[in-house]
Amino acid sequence: MVSAPHEAMHRIFQECPGLFSRLSDVLGLELPPLTSAEPLTVDLTETEPLERRVDTLLRIETRNDGPFLLIVEAQGKKDPGKTASWPYYVTYLNNKYRLPVLLLVICQDHATAAWAARPLTIGLPQWPTVTTRPLVAGPHNMPVITNVAEARKDLALATLSAITHADNPDVDAILKTMSVALRDTPESIAEPFVELIAQGLGNRPAAQQWRNLVAVDLSFYTSPLSEEIRDEGREQGRAQGRAQGRAEGRAEGRAEGGAESRAEDVLLILGARGVGVTDATRERVAACRDLELLRRWLVRAAFVAASEEIFDKETSADQ
């Protein structure tokens, strides 16, 4: 039950709205002269549901300090609306779960990261009532991982690093490091990272570089991206075969596995890259049963400009 003193302590401001202008002097809060004050409704109930969703919400347990909530927001550009929504997320979740709340924002460019890192205040400039301080991870503070051993130590961190550095001039080296690090990783573990990097690169030029690396270094995986690349290669191979009059029957009839499967992969990569495959190249690759030789041809297929160059020992990709 609300007590009489409780009512008196706040109702006096309803009776005398201008009281705060005198009280501010007592509190040492410097304000410009107030011109008016009027009571508003005290009912803060929302009559219509308003949908608000965070990107990811985790409950984190700690050894000594107890649990806390982690909000993860992915921010691709500056958004003035976050000035209101981020403080709301923090205060709402704190009130709902009665747990400390940490807000983490992930960015891919320096300007957005600097904008997101600014404290968000609610209140007056002289005395903020609520301050929300996002923790920001982006290209300004995420490590650039180009060492395979370092990437293998923490594949999740290395994947996030590759995503946040999508616009880094050295992104090719970063992606090559990831493809090598994932090469000997069990497919069930590697597959989510392969797909997340592809998603994180979006439609940037580096996305095609990643597809080429997946096609070569991770050609044995059955992840959605790997299968998509194979499907594209098969489709282009069939189209080229129709033009040449006989490639489709050979490509579709070739059995999976062993040297035949690796030979097919060589031709698929060339087709996916739009490299014309001559009859002589196709026959030589199809007839080869040397797995190590086929492996070298597969690597070269991701870089050569003409199909017969996969047989050139001096190809730059093989140096």
Phi and psi in degrees as GROMACS dihedral restraints (atoms count N, CA, C in turn):
[ dihedral_restraints ]
;  ai    aj    ak    al  type     phi  dphi    fc
    3     4     5     6     1   -74.5    20    10
    4     5     6     7     1   131.1    20    10
    6     7     8     9     1   -85.2    20    10
    7     8     9    10     1   162.2    20    10
    9    10    11    12     1   -62.2    20    10
   10    11    12    13     1   -44.8    20    10
   12    13    14    15     1   -59.4    20    10
   13    14    15    16     1   -38.0    20    10
   15    16    17    18     1   -57.7    20    10
   16    17    18    19     1   -46.5    20    10
   18    19    20    21     1   -63.6    20    10
   19    20    21    22     1   -42.9    20    10
   21    22    23    24     1   -64.3    20    10
   22    23    24    25     1   -37.9    20    10
   24    25    26    27     1   -65.5    20    10
   25    26    27    28     1   -26.5    20    10
   27    28    29    30     1  -110.2    20    10
   28    29    30    31     1   -27.8    20    10
   30    31    32    33     1   -67.2    20    10
   31    32    33    34     1   -23.0    20    10
   33    34    35    36     1   -61.9    20    10
   34    35    36    37     1   -28.0    20    10
   36    37    38    39     1   -75.5    20    10
   37    38    39    40     1   -24.6    20    10
   39    40    41    42     1   -72.4    20    10
   40    41    42    43     1   -38.3    20    10
   42    43    44    45     1   -73.1    20    10
   43    44    45    46     1   -36.2    20    10
   45    46    47    48     1  -129.8    20    10
   46    47    48    49     1    77.1    20    10
   48    49    50    51     1   -56.9    20    10
   49    50    51    52     1   -28.6    20    10
   51    52    53    54     1   -78.8    20    10
   52    53    54    55     1     0.7    20    10
   54    55    56    57     1   -59.4    20    10
   55    56    57    58     1   -34.4    20    10
   57    58    59    60     1   -63.3    20    10
   58    59    60    61     1   -27.8    20    10
   60    61    62    63     1   -64.8    20    10
   61    62    63    64     1   -32.0    20    10
   63    64    65    66     1   -83.4    20    10
   64    65    66    67     1   -35.7    20    10
   66    67    68    69     1   -66.1    20    10
   67    68    69    70     1   -31.7    20    10
   69    70    71    72     1   -60.8    20    10
   70    71    72    73     1   -32.9    20    10
   72    73    74    75     1   -65.4    20    10
   73    74    75    76     1   -39.8    20    10
   75    76    77    78     1   -64.5    20    10
   76    77    78    79     1   -37.4    20    10
   78    79    80    81     1   -81.6    20    10
   79    80    81    82     1    -5.7    20    10
   81    82    83    84     1    75.0    20    10
   82    83    84    85     1    25.5    20    10
   84    85    86    87     1  -100.6    20    10
   85    86    87    88     1   114.5    20    10
   87    88    89    90     1   -82.0    20    10
   88    89    90    91     1   116.4    20    10
   90    91    92    93     1  -127.3    20    10
   91    92    93    94     1   151.1    20    10
   93    94    95    96     1   -66.8    20    10
   94    95    96    97     1   160.3    20    10
   96    97    98    99     1   -55.1    20    10
   97    98    99   100     1   131.3    20    10
   99   100   101   102     1   -83.1    20    10
  100   101   102   103     1   138.0    20    10
  102   103   104   105     1  -100.8    20    10
  103   104   105   106     1   -26.2    20    10
  105   106   107   108     1  -163.3    20    10
  106   107   108   109     1   163.2    20    10
  108   109   110   111     1  -154.5    20    10
  109   110   111   112     1   137.3    20    10
  111   112   113   114     1  -142.2    20    10
  112   113   114   115     1   143.3    20    10
  114   115   116   117     1   -70.2    20    10
  115   116   117   118     1   141.9    20    10
  117   118   119   120     1  -116.7    20    10
  118   119   120   121     1   168.6    20    10
  120   121   122   123     1   -61.1    20    10
  121   122   123   124     1   141.9    20    10
  123   124   125   126     1   -92.0    20    10
  124   125   126   127     1    -4.0    20    10
  126   127   128   129     1   -82.0    20    10
  127   128   129   130     1   113.4    20    10
  129   130   131   132     1  -102.4    20    10
  130   131   132   133     1    11.3    20    10
  132   133   134   135     1   -67.1    20    10
  133   134   135   136     1   135.6    20    10
  135   136   137   138     1   -86.3    20    10
  136   137   138   139     1   117.3    20    10
  138   139   140   141     1   -79.3    20    10
  139   140   141   142     1   -24.1    20    10
  141   142   143   144     1  -119.4    20    10
  142   143   144   145     1   134.9    20    10
  144   145   146   147     1   -64.8    20    10
  145   146   147   148     1   137.2    20    10
  147   148   149   150     1  -121.2    20    10
  148   149   150   151     1   116.4    20    10
  150   151   152   153     1   -76.7    20    10
  151   152   153   154     1   125.7    20    10
  153   154   155   156     1  -134.7    20    10
  154   155   156   157     1   128.9    20    10
  156   157   158   159     1  -133.2    20    10
  157   158   159   160     1   135.7    20    10
  159   160   161   162     1   -87.1    20    10
  160   161   162   163     1   162.7    20    10
  162   163   164   165     1   -70.2    20    10
  163   164   165   166     1   -49.9    20    10
  165   166   167   168     1  -145.1    20    10
  166   167   168   169     1   139.6    20    10
  168   169   170   171     1  -130.9    20    10
  169   170   171   172     1   125.7    20    10
  171   172   173   174     1  -125.6    20    10
  172   173   174   175     1   143.8    20    10
  174   175   176   177     1   -98.7    20    10
  175   176   177   178     1   119.1    20    10
  177   178   179   180     1  -106.7    20    10
  178   179   180   181     1   128.4    20    10
  180   181   182   183     1   -97.3    20    10
  181   182   183   184     1   140.8    20    10
  183   184   185   186     1  -120.9    20    10
  184   185   186   187     1   161.5    20    10
  186   187   188   189     1   -74.2    20    10
  187   188   189   190     1   -39.2    20    10
  189   190   191   192     1  -114.0    20    10
  190   191   192   193     1   -31.1    20    10
  192   193   194   195     1  -104.2    20    10
  193   194   195   196     1     7.0    20    10
  195   196   197   198     1    82.1    20    10
  196   197   198   199     1  -177.2    20    10
  198   199   200   201     1   -81.1    20    10
  199   200   201   202     1   161.0    20    10
  201   202   203   204     1  -148.6    20    10
  202   203   204   205     1   165.5    20    10
  204   205   206   207     1  -100.7    20    10
  205   206   207   208     1   139.5    20    10
  207   208   209   210     1  -118.9    20    10
  208   209   210   211     1   116.9    20    10
  210   211   212   213     1   -93.5    20    10
  211   212   213   214     1   128.2    20    10
  213   214   215   216     1  -115.3    20    10
  214   215   216   217     1   118.9    20    10
  216   217   218   219     1  -116.3    20    10
  217   218   219   220     1   127.9    20    10
  219   220   221   222     1   -93.1    20    10
  220   221   222   223     1   124.0    20    10
  222   223   224   225     1  -124.0    20    10
  223   224   225   226     1   111.3    20    10
  225   226   227   228     1   -87.8    20    10
  226   227   228   229     1   -19.3    20    10
  228   229   230   231     1  -159.5    20    10
  229   230   231   232     1   171.1    20    10
  231   232   233   234     1   -66.2    20    10
  232   233   234   235     1   138.1    20    10
  234   235   236   237     1  -140.5    20    10
  235   236   237   238     1   103.2    20    10
  237   238   239   240     1   -56.2    20    10
  238   239   240   241     1   -25.8    20    10
  240   241   242   243     1   -64.1    20    10
  241   242   243   244     1   -24.0    20    10
  243   244   245   246     1   -68.0    20    10
  244   245   246   247     1   -20.2    20    10
  246   247   248   249     1   -57.7    20    10
  247   248   249   250     1   -32.7    20    10
  249   250   251   252     1   -94.9    20    10
  250   251   252   253     1   -39.6    20    10
  252   253   254   255     1   -74.3    20    10
  253   254   255   256     1   -38.6    20    10
  255   256   257   258     1   -63.8    20    10
  256   257   258   259     1   -47.0    20    10
  258   259   260   261     1   -60.1    20    10
  259   260   261   262     1   -35.3    20    10
  261   262   263   264     1   -62.9    20    10
  262   263   264   265     1   -46.0    20    10
  264   265   266   267     1   -55.5    20    10
  265   266   267   268     1   -46.2    20    10
  267   268   269   270     1   -65.0    20    10
  268   269   270   271     1   -49.0    20    10
  270   271   272   273     1   -70.3    20    10
  271   272   273   274     1   -37.3    20    10
  273   274   275   276     1   -63.8    20    10
  274   275   276   277     1   -47.4    20    10
  276   277   278   279     1   -68.0    20    10
  277   278   279   280     1   -36.5    20    10
  279   280   281   282     1   -62.6    20    10
  280   281   282   283     1   -40.5    20    10
  282   283   284   285     1   -71.4    20    10
  283   284   285   286     1   -36.1    20    10
  285   286   287   288     1   -73.7    20    10
  286   287   288   289     1   -45.6    20    10
  288   289   290   291     1  -101.6    20    10
  289   290   291   292     1   -11.4    20    10
  291   292   293   294     1    56.2    20    10
  292   293   294   295     1    43.8    20    10
  294   295   296   297     1  -131.8    20    10
  295   296   297   298     1   153.1    20    10
  297   298   299   300     1   -60.3    20    10
  298   299   300   301     1   148.8    20    10
  300   301   302   303     1  -126.7    20    10
  301   302   303   304     1   132.0    20    10
  303   304   305   306     1  -117.6    20    10
  304   305   306   307     1   132.9    20    10
  306   307   308   309     1  -107.7    20    10
  307   308   309   310     1   118.9    20    10
  309   310   311   312     1  -113.5    20    10
  310   311   312   313     1   127.7    20    10
  312   313   314   315     1  -115.3    20    10
  313   314   315   316     1   129.4    20    10
  315   316   317   318     1  -106.7    20    10
  316   317   318   319     1   128.4    20    10
  318   319   320   321     1  -129.0    20    10
  319   320   321   322     1   161.9    20    10
  321   322   323   324     1  -117.4    20    10
  322   323   324   325     1     0.8    20    10
  324   325   326   327     1  -141.6    20    10
  325   326   327   328     1   155.4    20    10
  327   328   329   330     1   -65.7    20    10
  328   329   330   331     1   -40.2    20    10
  330   331   332   333     1   -63.6    20    10
  331   332   333   334     1   -44.8    20    10
  333   334   335   336     1   -66.1    20    10
  334   335   336   337     1   -39.1    20    10
  336   337   338   339     1   -63.2    20    10
  337   338   339   340     1   -42.9    20    10
  339   340   341   342     1   -65.3    20    10
  340   341   342   343     1   -38.8    20    10
  342   343   344   345     1   -65.7    20    10
  343   344   345   346     1   -44.4    20    10
  345   346   347   348     1   -67.8    20    10
  346   347   348   349     1   -26.2    20    10
  348   349   350   351     1   -79.3    20    10
  349   350   351   352     1    -8.8    20    10
  351   352   353   354     1   -69.9    20    10
  352   353   354   355     1   137.1    20    10
  354   355   356   357     1   -61.0    20    10
  355   356   357   358     1   138.8    20    10
  357   358   359   360     1  -103.7    20    10
  358   359   360   361     1   119.8    20    10
  360   361   362   363     1  -114.7    20    10
  361   362   363   364     1   144.0    20    10
  363   364   365   366     1  -120.9    20    10
  364   365   366   367     1   125.0    20    10
  366   367   368   369     1   138.3    20    10
  367   368   369   370     1  -155.8    20    10
  369   370   371   372     1   -96.7    20    10
  370   371   372   373     1   153.2    20    10
  372   373   374   375     1   -56.0    20    10
  373   374   375   376     1   -34.9    20    10
  375   376   377   378     1   -73.5    20    10
  376   377   378   379     1   -23.5    20    10
  378   379   380   381     1  -155.4    20    10
  379   380   381   382     1    84.2    20    10
  381   382   383   384     1   -63.4    20    10
  382   383   384   385     1   133.7    20    10
  384   385   386   387     1   -84.6    20    10
  385   386   387   388     1   -43.0    20    10
  387   388   389   390     1  -128.5    20    10
  388   389   390   391     1   131.6    20    10
  390   391   392   393     1  -124.8    20    10
  391   392   393   394     1   124.7    20    10
  393   394   395   396     1  -109.2    20    10
  394   395   396   397     1   124.0    20    10
  396   397   398   399     1  -116.4    20    10
  397   398   399   400     1    97.6    20    10
  399   400   401   402     1   -66.6    20    10
  400   401   402   403     1   146.5    20    10
  402   403   404   405     1   -96.6    20    10
  403   404   405   406     1   126.2    20    10
  405   406   407   408     1  -116.9    20    10
  406   407   408   409     1   133.2    20    10
  408   409   410   411     1  -118.4    20    10
  409   410   411   412     1   130.4    20    10
  411   412   413   414     1  -166.6    20    10
  412   413   414   415     1  -165.0    20    10
  414   415   416   417     1   -65.0    20    10
  415   416   417   418     1   -16.2    20    10
  417   418   419   420     1   -77.6    20    10
  418   419   420   421     1   -22.3    20    10
  420   421   422   423     1  -135.7    20    10
  421   422   423   424     1    -8.7    20    10
  423   424   425   426     1   -77.6    20    10
  424   425   426   427     1   139.5    20    10
  426   427   428   429     1   -68.1    20    10
  427   428   429   430     1   145.8    20    10
  429   430   431   432     1   -91.0    20    10
  430   431   432   433     1   109.1    20    10
  432   433   434   435     1  -100.6    20    10
  433   434   435   436     1   108.6    20    10
  435   436   437   438     1  -122.5    20    10
  436   437   438   439     1    14.4    20    10
  438   439   440   441     1  -108.5    20    10
  439   440   441   442     1   122.8    20    10
  441   442   443   444     1   -61.9    20    10
  442   443   444   445     1   -43.5    20    10
  444   445   446   447     1   -62.2    20    10
  445   446   447   448     1   -38.9    20    10
  447   448   449   450     1   -66.4    20    10
  448   449   450   451     1   -39.9    20    10
  450   451   452   453     1   -64.3    20    10
  451   452   453   454     1   -39.4    20    10
  453   454   455   456     1   -68.1    20    10
  454   455   456   457     1   -26.6    20    10
  456   457   458   459     1   -62.6    20    10
  457   458   459   460     1   -36.2    20    10
  459   460   461   462     1  -148.1    20    10
  460   461   462   463     1    88.7    20    10
  462   463   464   465     1   -64.6    20    10
  463   464   465   466     1   -33.3    20    10
  465   466   467   468     1   -66.8    20    10
  466   467   468   469     1   -46.4    20    10
  468   469   470   471     1   -64.0    20    10
  469   470   471   472     1   -41.1    20    10
  471   472   473   474     1   -64.3    20    10
  472   473   474   475     1   -36.9    20    10
  474   475   476   477     1   -66.0    20    10
  475   476   477   478     1   -45.6    20    10
  477   478   479   480     1   -61.7    20    10
  478   479   480   481     1   -38.5    20    10
  480   481   482   483     1   -61.5    20    10
  481   482   483   484     1   -44.2    20    10
  483   484   485   486     1   -61.9    20    10
  484   485   486   487     1   -38.2    20    10
  486   487   488   489     1   -68.8    20    10
  487   488   489   490     1   -45.8    20    10
  489   490   491   492     1   -70.5    20    10
  490   491   492   493     1   -22.1    20    10
  492   493   494   495     1  -101.6    20    10
  493   494   495   496     1    28.8    20    10
  495   496   497   498     1   -58.6    20    10
  496   497   498   499     1   -28.7    20    10
  498   499   500   501     1  -101.1    20    10
  499   500   501   502     1     9.3    20    10
  501   502   503   504     1   -70.3    20    10
  502   503   504   505     1   137.4    20    10
  504   505   506   507     1   -58.0    20    10
  505   506   507   508     1   -25.3    20    10
  507   508   509   510     1   -95.1    20    10
  508   509   510   511     1    21.5    20    10
  510   511   512   513     1   -62.5    20    10
  511   512   513   514     1   -30.2    20    10
  513   514   515   516     1   -60.4    20    10
  514   515   516   517     1   -43.5    20    10
  516   517   518   519     1   -67.0    20    10
  517   518   519   520     1   -37.7    20    10
  519   520   521   522     1   -62.4    20    10
  520   521   522   523     1   -46.0    20    10
  522   523   524   525     1   -69.0    20    10
  523   524   525   526     1   -38.5    20    10
  525   526   527   528     1   -62.5    20    10
  526   527   528   529     1   -40.2    20    10
  528   529   530   531     1   -59.9    20    10
  529   530   531   532     1   -43.7    20    10
  531   532   533   534     1   -65.5    20    10
  532   533   534   535     1   -40.3    20    10
  534   535   536   537     1   -65.0    20    10
  535   536   537   538     1   -38.7    20    10
  537   538   539   540     1   -69.5    20    10
  538   539   540   541     1   -41.0    20    10
  540   541   542   543     1   -63.4    20    10
  541   542   543   544     1   -34.3    20    10
  543   544   545   546     1   -84.2    20    10
  544   545   546   547     1   -13.2    20    10
  546   547   548   549     1   -58.4    20    10
  547   548   549   550     1   -41.9    20    10
  549   550   551   552     1  -100.6    20    10
  550   551   552   553     1    14.4    20    10
  552   553   554   555     1   -91.3    20    10
  553   554   555   556     1   137.6    20    10
  555   556   557   558     1   -50.8    20    10
  556   557   558   559     1   139.0    20    10
  558   559   560   561     1   -56.9    20    10
  559   560   561   562     1   -38.5    20    10
  561   562   563   564     1   -61.7    20    10
  562   563   564   565     1   -28.6    20    10
  564   565   566   567     1   -86.1    20    10
  565   566   567   568     1   -41.7    20    10
  567   568   569   570     1   -74.1    20    10
  568   569   570   571     1   -33.5    20    10
  570   571   572   573     1   -53.5    20    10
  571   572   573   574     1   -47.3    20    10
  573   574   575   576     1   -61.0    20    10
  574   575   576   577     1   -36.2    20    10
  576   577   578   579     1   -69.8    20    10
  577   578   579   580     1   -38.1    20    10
  579   580   581   582     1   -58.7    20    10
  580   581   582   583     1   -46.5    20    10
  582   583   584   585     1   -70.8    20    10
  583   584   585   586     1   -40.1    20    10
  585   586   587   588     1   -64.7    20    10
  586   587   588   589     1   -39.6    20    10
  588   589   590   591     1   -63.9    20    10
  589   590   591   592     1   -42.7    20    10
  591   592   593   594     1   -60.0    20    10
  592   593   594   595     1   -43.2    20    10
  594   595   596   597     1   -66.0    20    10
  595   596   597   598     1   -42.1    20    10
  597   598   599   600     1   -66.0    20    10
  598   599   600   601     1   -28.6    20    10
  600   601   602   603     1   -78.1    20    10
  601   602   603   604     1   -19.6    20    10
  603   604   605   606     1    60.3    20    10
  604   605   606   607     1  -131.7    20    10
  606   607   608   609     1  -104.8    20    10
  607   608   609   610     1    22.0    20    10
  609   610   611   612     1   -69.2    20    10
  610   611   612   613     1   158.8    20    10
  612   613   614   615     1   -56.3    20    10
  613   614   615   616     1   -31.7    20    10
  615   616   617   618     1   -63.3    20    10
  616   617   618   619     1   -21.1    20    10
  618   619   620   621     1   -62.4    20    10
  619   620   621   622     1   -39.6    20    10
  621   622   623   624     1   -68.8    20    10
  622   623   624   625     1   -35.8    20    10
  624   625   626   627     1   -60.9    20    10
  625   626   627   628     1   -41.4    20    10
  627   628   629   630     1   -65.4    20    10
  628   629   630   631     1   -39.8    20    10
  630   631   632   633     1   -61.8    20    10
  631   632   633   634     1   -40.5    20    10
  633   634   635   636     1   -63.7    20    10
  634   635   636   637     1   -42.0    20    10
  636   637   638   639     1   -66.5    20    10
  637   638   639   640     1   -41.5    20    10
  639   640   641   642     1   -62.5    20    10
  640   641   642   643     1   -39.8    20    10
  642   643   644   645     1   -64.0    20    10
  643   644   645   646     1   -32.2    20    10
  645   646   647   648     1   -95.6    20    10
  646   647   648   649     1   -62.2    20    10
  648   649   650   651     1   -70.3    20    10
  649   650   651   652     1   -31.0    20    10
  651   652   653   654     1  -118.1    20    10
  652   653   654   655     1    31.7    20    10
  654   655   656   657     1   -64.8    20    10
  655   656   657   658     1   -19.3    20    10
  657   658   659   660     1   -87.8    20    10
  658   659   660   661     1    -5.0    20    10
  660   661   662   663     1   -76.9    20    10
  661   662   663   664     1   158.1    20    10
  663   664   665   666     1  -115.9    20    10
  664   665   666   667     1    26.9    20    10
  666   667   668   669     1   -66.1    20    10
  667   668   669   670     1   160.7    20    10
  669   670   671   672     1   -53.9    20    10
  670   671   672   673     1   -40.4    20    10
  672   673   674   675     1   -66.4    20    10
  673   674   675   676     1   -43.5    20    10
  675   676   677   678     1   -61.7    20    10
  676   677   678   679     1   -43.4    20    10
  678   679   680   681     1   -65.3    20    10
  679   680   681   682     1   -37.0    20    10
  681   682   683   684     1   -63.1    20    10
  682   683   684   685     1   -42.4    20    10
  684   685   686   687     1   -63.9    20    10
  685   686   687   688     1   -43.0    20    10
  687   688   689   690     1   -62.7    20    10
  688   689   690   691     1   -41.4    20    10
  690   691   692   693     1   -62.5    20    10
  691   692   693   694     1   -41.4    20    10
  693   694   695   696     1   -62.2    20    10
  694   695   696   697     1   -42.3    20    10
  696   697   698   699     1   -63.5    20    10
  697   698   699   700     1   -41.9    20    10
  699   700   701   702     1   -63.4    20    10
  700   701   702   703     1   -41.6    20    10
  702   703   704   705     1   -65.2    20    10
  703   704   705   706     1   -43.8    20    10
  705   706   707   708     1   -68.0    20    10
  706   707   708   709     1   -36.4    20    10
  708   709   710   711     1   -62.8    20    10
  709   710   711   712     1   -41.0    20    10
  711   712   713   714     1   -65.3    20    10
  712   713   714   715     1   -42.0    20    10
  714   715   716   717     1   -63.1    20    10
  715   716   717   718     1   -43.1    20    10
  717   718   719   720     1   -67.1    20    10
  718   719   720   721     1   -37.8    20    10
  720   721   722   723     1   -64.5    20    10
  721   722   723   724     1   -37.8    20    10
  723   724   725   726     1   -63.1    20    10
  724   725   726   727     1   -39.3    20    10
  726   727   728   729     1   -66.2    20    10
  727   728   729   730     1   -34.3    20    10
  729   730   731   732     1   -90.2    20    10
  730   731   732   733     1   -11.6    20    10
  732   733   734   735     1    93.6    20    10
  733   734   735   736     1    -7.0    20    10
  735   736   737   738     1  -152.8    20    10
  736   737   738   739     1    -5.5    20    10
  738   739   740   741     1   -66.7    20    10
  739   740   741   742     1   -34.7    20    10
  741   742   743   744     1   -60.1    20    10
  742   743   744   745     1   -46.3    20    10
  744   745   746   747     1   -60.7    20    10
  745   746   747   748     1   -41.5    20    10
  747   748   749   750     1   -67.8    20    10
  748   749   750   751     1   -44.1    20    10
  750   751   752   753     1   -65.6    20    10
  751   752   753   754     1   -42.9    20    10
  753   754   755   756     1   -74.9    20    10
  754   755   756   757     1   -29.5    20    10
  756   757   758   759     1   -86.5    20    10
  757   758   759   760     1   -11.0    20    10
  759   760   761   762     1   -72.0    20    10
  760   761   762   763     1   130.9    20    10
  762   763   764   765     1   -73.9    20    10
  763   764   765   766     1   149.6    20    10
  765   766   767   768     1   -77.3    20    10
  766   767   768   769     1   151.1    20    10
  768   769   770   771     1   104.4    20    10
  769   770   771   772     1   151.5    20    10
  771   772   773   774     1    60.4    20    10
  772   773   774   775     1  -148.6    20    10
  774   775   776   777     1   -65.8    20    10
  775   776   777   778     1   -35.6    20    10
  777   778   779   780     1   -62.3    20    10
  778   779   780   781     1   -42.0    20    10
  780   781   782   783     1   -64.7    20    10
  781   782   783   784     1   -42.0    20    10
  783   784   785   786     1   -66.8    20    10
  784   785   786   787     1   -38.5    20    10
  786   787   788   789     1   -62.5    20    10
  787   788   789   790     1   -40.3    20    10
  789   790   791   792     1   -63.0    20    10
  790   791   792   793     1   -40.3    20    10
  792   793   794   795     1   -60.9    20    10
  793   794   795   796     1   -39.5    20    10
  795   796   797   798     1   -59.1    20    10
  796   797   798   799     1   -48.3    20    10
  798   799   800   801     1   -66.9    20    10
  799   800   801   802     1   -36.1    20    10
  801   802   803   804     1   -66.0    20    10
  802   803   804   805     1   -40.6    20    10
  804   805   806   807     1   -64.7    20    10
  805   806   807   808     1   -43.6    20    10
  807   808   809   810     1   -60.2    20    10
  808   809   810   811     1   -43.3    20    10
  810   811   812   813     1   -65.9    20    10
  811   812   813   814     1   -40.7    20    10
  813   814   815   816     1   -64.0    20    10
  814   815   816   817     1   -30.4    20    10
  816   817   818   819     1   -86.7    20    10
  817   818   819   820     1    -1.7    20    10
  819   820   821   822     1    79.6    20    10
  820   821   822   823     1    18.1    20    10
  822   823   824   825     1   -85.5    20    10
  823   824   825   826     1   124.9    20    10
  825   826   827   828     1   -66.8    20    10
  826   827   828   829     1   131.1    20    10
  828   829   830   831     1  -102.8    20    10
  829   830   831   832     1   119.4    20    10
  831   832   833   834     1   -75.8    20    10
  832   833   834   835     1   161.1    20    10
  834   835   836   837     1   -60.8    20    10
  835   836   837   838     1   -39.5    20    10
  837   838   839   840     1   -64.0    20    10
  838   839   840   841     1   -42.0    20    10
  840   841   842   843     1   -64.1    20    10
  841   842   843   844     1   -45.6    20    10
  843   844   845   846     1   -61.3    20    10
  844   845   846   847     1   -44.1    20    10
  846   847   848   849     1   -68.6    20    10
  847   848   849   850     1   -39.3    20    10
  849   850   851   852     1   -66.6    20    10
  850   851   852   853     1   -42.2    20    10
  852   853   854   855     1   -65.8    20    10
  853   854   855   856     1   -45.0    20    10
  855   856   857   858     1   -64.7    20    10
  856   857   858   859     1   -31.0    20    10
  858   859   860   861     1   -83.6    20    10
  859   860   861   862     1   -15.6    20    10
  861   862   863   864     1   -72.9    20    10
  862   863   864   865     1   138.3    20    10
  864   865   866   867     1  -123.2    20    10
  865   866   867   868     1     9.9    20    10
  867   868   869   870     1   -89.7    20    10
  868   869   870   871     1   105.9    20    10
  870   871   872   873     1   -61.3    20    10
  871   872   873   874     1   -40.7    20    10
  873   874   875   876     1   -66.7    20    10
  874   875   876   877     1   -40.0    20    10
  876   877   878   879     1   -65.1    20    10
  877   878   879   880     1   -41.6    20    10
  879   880   881   882     1   -63.3    20    10
  880   881   882   883     1   -34.7    20    10
  882   883   884   885     1   -62.8    20    10
  883   884   885   886     1   -42.8    20    10
  885   886   887   888     1   -65.9    20    10
  886   887   888   889     1   -39.8    20    10
  888   889   890   891     1   -64.8    20    10
  889   890   891   892     1   -36.0    20    10
  891   892   893   894     1   -63.4    20    10
  892   893   894   895     1   -43.1    20    10
  894   895   896   897     1   -62.5    20    10
  895   896   897   898     1   -44.4    20    10
  897   898   899   900     1   -66.3    20    10
  898   899   900   901     1   -29.8    20    10
  900   901   902   903     1   -61.1    20    10
  901   902   903   904     1   -22.5    20    10
  903   904   905   906     1   -80.6    20    10
  904   905   906   907     1    -7.0    20    10
  906   907   908   909     1  -129.0    20    10
  907   908   909   910     1   -26.1    20    10
  909   910   911   912     1   -67.7    20    10
  910   911   912   913     1   156.5    20    10
  912   913   914   915     1   -95.8    20    10
  913   914   915   916     1   -22.6    20    10
  915   916   917   918     1  -132.2    20    10
  916   917   918   919     1   145.2    20    10
  918   919   920   921     1   -61.1    20    10
  919   920   921   922     1   -36.4    20    10
  921   922   923   924     1   -69.2    20    10
  922   923   924   925     1   -13.6    20    10
  924   925   926   927     1   -71.9    20    10
  925   926   927   928     1   -13.6    20    10
  927   928   929   930     1   -65.3    20    10
  928   929   930   931     1   -18.8    20    10
  930   931   932   933     1   -90.6    20    10
  931   932   933   934     1    -4.6    20    10
  933   934   935   936     1   -83.1    20    10
  934   935   936   937     1   116.0    20    10
  936   937   938   939     1   -66.6    20    10
  937   938   939   940     1   -17.9    20    10
  939   940   941   942     1   -95.3    20    10
  940   941   942   943     1    10.3    20    10
  942   943   944   945     1   -56.0    20    10
  943   944   945   946     1   133.6    20    10
  945   946   947   948     1   -58.1    20    10
  946   947   948   949     1   -31.6    20    10
  948   949   950   951     1   -66.6    20    10
  949   950   951   952     1   -18.3    20    10
  951   952   953   954     1  -101.0    20    10
  952   953   954   955     1    -0.4    20    10
